[in-house]
C-alpha cells in the first residue's frame, strides 16, 4: 500500500505542470542559450519593439527545425548577455476561422510538450482582434511563458502566432503594454 502511495505521489508531483527535467526546444531553439548558437552575426538585429529600455533585441532567423505553418521566426535575446530570451513565430492564415482551427490543433501539442494547460483568452484593442491560449511553465528551474494566438488586423490579414518567452522577457513585454 505504501509503495502504491509513493508511486501515485511521484506521478502527481511530476505531472502537475512542472517540466523541470525537460530540455525543451521549439523549432530547435532553446531559451537561455547563447544567441550565436543560432546566428553567425547580429548585424541585422533590431531593437525588440515590445519592450521598454531597449534591453532586448530581435533578429529574424531560419530555425533549426522548420514547420510549414510558421514562415517567419524572430529570436529575441538579451543585448548584454547575448542569451536567447524568446522565439516569436508567425504564419499568415487565409481567414480567421482557419487560424482558430490551426490554433486548436496546436494547443494540445503545447500542453503535452510543456506539461501545462493553456488557458484561452480574447483581446480586442487598437484594430487587432486576438484569440489565444497561454500558460506559465517551469522549465529547468526557470519560469517561462508559452502563448499561441490568432491575430486579426484591421486590414483583414490573419496571423497564427506562437510566442515562447522567459519570464524576464514576458514581464518586459507586459510592462511595455501597461505603459500605453
N, C-alpha and C positions, 0 to 999 in steps of 0.2 A: 504494500500500500504506500509506504514512504517513497519507494522508487517511482511509482506512478505519479505521486505528487511532485517529486523533483523534476521529472520529465515534463509534466504539464507546466510547472513554473518556468522552466527553461524556455519552452516554446512560447509561453505568454510574454516573457521579457524580451525575447529576440524577434518577435513578430509584431511588436506594437509601434511600428513606425521609426524604429531606431536602426539605422543601417551602418553601425559603427565599424564593422569589419569589412564592409564592401569597398571596393575600389571602383567607383562609378565613373563612367565616361559617357558623354553624349556626343555622338558622331565622332568618336575617337578623341575627344577633348576632355581633359581633367581640369578642374579648378585647382588653384593654388600651385600649379606647375609654373615653371619659367616660360614666359611668352615665346622665347626663342626655341622652344620645343616645336612650335607650330609655324613660325615665320623666320626668315633669314634677316629681315631688315624691318625697321619701324618707320621708314621714310614716308610711307603713305598713311601713317596713323593720323588720327584726328581726335580732338577733344570729345569725350563722351557727352552727347548733347543733353542727357537727362540727369546730370549731376552738377552740384554746385562746387565751387572751389577748384575745379579742374584737377582733381586728384587722379581721375581715371581717363584713359584714352581708349579708343577702339580702333581696330584695324579689320578690314574685310579680308576673309580667308576662304580657302577651299579646305574644309576639314578632312582629316584622315579617312573618315568613313562617310561616304555620300549617302543621301536619302533623296529619292526622286520628288518627295513632297516639298522639300525646302531647297530653294535655289540660291539663297543668299545667307551668309553667316558672318556675323560681326563678333570678334573676340574682344572682350573688354578686359583691360589689365590695369594694374596699379602703376602709375607713371614712375614712382620712386623705386619700388621693389621689383618691378617687371614680372609680377606674378599674375597669372590668369585669375580674374575675378568673376567672369561670366561669359556666357555664349548666348547670343540672340540669333535665332534662325527664322527665316521668313520664306513663305511660299504664297504666291499670288493665286487666288481662287476665283473661278468664273462667276460664282454667286455666293451669297451669304449662307443660304441653306446648305449648299455643298460644303462650305467651310465648316459649318457646325457639325455635319456628318463626319468630316475628317477629324475634327477635334474630339468627337465622341469615340472614335476608334483609337486615338492616342491616349485618352485618359486611363483606361485600364492598363495599357503598356507602362505608362509612367508610374501608376500606383504600384505595380509589381516591381518595376526596376528600382524605385526609390523606397519601397516598403512603407508607403504612405497612403493617404486617402485625400485626393484633391477635392477641394470644395468649390462648387460653382459660384460664379458671381456675374453681375451685369453692371456696366457703367455706360452712361451716355453723357458726353461732355464735349463741348467745343467742336461739333461737327463729326465726332467719332462715336460710333456705337461699338461697344465691346461686350462680348460674352465669352467667359472663360472659366477656368478652374485652376486653383493654385493651392500650394501647401508649403509649409516649412518642413524641412527634413534635416536629419542629423547624419552626417557622413564623416567617417574618420574623425570623430570627436569635434566636428565643426558644424555649426548651424548654417544651412543653405536654404535656397528658395527655388521652387520649380513652378512654372506657370505655362499653361497652353491656352491660347485665346484666338478668337476670331475678331478682327477689327474691320468695321465697315466705315469707309471715309465718305465725306460729303460729295466727292467727285464720282462715287459709285464703285470704287475699287474695293476689293475684299482681300485681306491677307490673313493667313494662318501664321501665328507667331508662337514660337517656343522660346521661353526665357529661362535660363538657368543661372543663378547668381549666388555669390557668397552673401552672408548676412551683411557684411560691410557694404558691399555694392548695393544691395537691396535697400538698406537704410538710407544710403546717399540718394538713391532714386526717389524714395518716399519723401525725404527732406526737400528735394527739388520741387516736387509737385505740391507739397504743403505750403511752399513759399509763393505760389501763384495767387 
